Amino acid sequence: MDSPTDEAAILALERPHASLWTYYLLRCLAVPPLFPILILPSWFRYQTLRYRFSDEGISMSWGILFRRQVIIHYARIQDIHLRSNIVERWLGLARVQIQTASGNAGAEMTLEGFREFEAIRDFLYSRMRGVRTGGRAASAAGNPAGAATDAELIATLRAAATELRDLRLALRPPTGSAPESTPPQP
């Protein structure tokens, strides 16, 4: 994810790829007696599924009668998984599962219907790391107080290392005398 054009392409994603509808259709055809019941919710989900990638986080919304929207800020992301079954691999799709520290065993959000799933994963990792390390680096670079805190930390660590070295030397037996535990030589 080094190129800004890749980042711009990810930020521009709003709808899943048309292959997702094919996947939903095949999934409904797997159970022929339930096909008429399963196809309608799948069609509505595909037609209303929207994503929005912003500078702060990701939002996902879907539904007509019962509209759902999930928003996750990059700072909350704990882990990202890619999952795909054999049909999804055949269609060139994968699901990007995003986990947060919410306590759920499963994913908080699942991005589905994208062929750019690896680029999305890399984008999310870079944003996730940027939130965690960017804040500290920015405060240290732009704020002299942050730099002073780092200098204080370095000075404290050096003082602790010096004190440990002095303690080790004080506990070491003198080099000129023989240790007391060895018996004298005849």
Secondary structure, DSSP 4 states (H G I P E B T S, - for coil): ---HHHHHHHHH--S--THHHHHHHHHHHTSGGGHHHHHHHHHHHHHH-EEEE-SSEEEEEE-SSS-EEEEEEGGGEEEEEEE--HHHHHHT-EEEEEEESSS-SS-SEEEEEES-HHHHHHHHHHHHHHHHHHHHHHHHHH-HHHHHHHHHHHHHHHHHHHHHHHHHHHHSPPSSSPPTTSPPP-
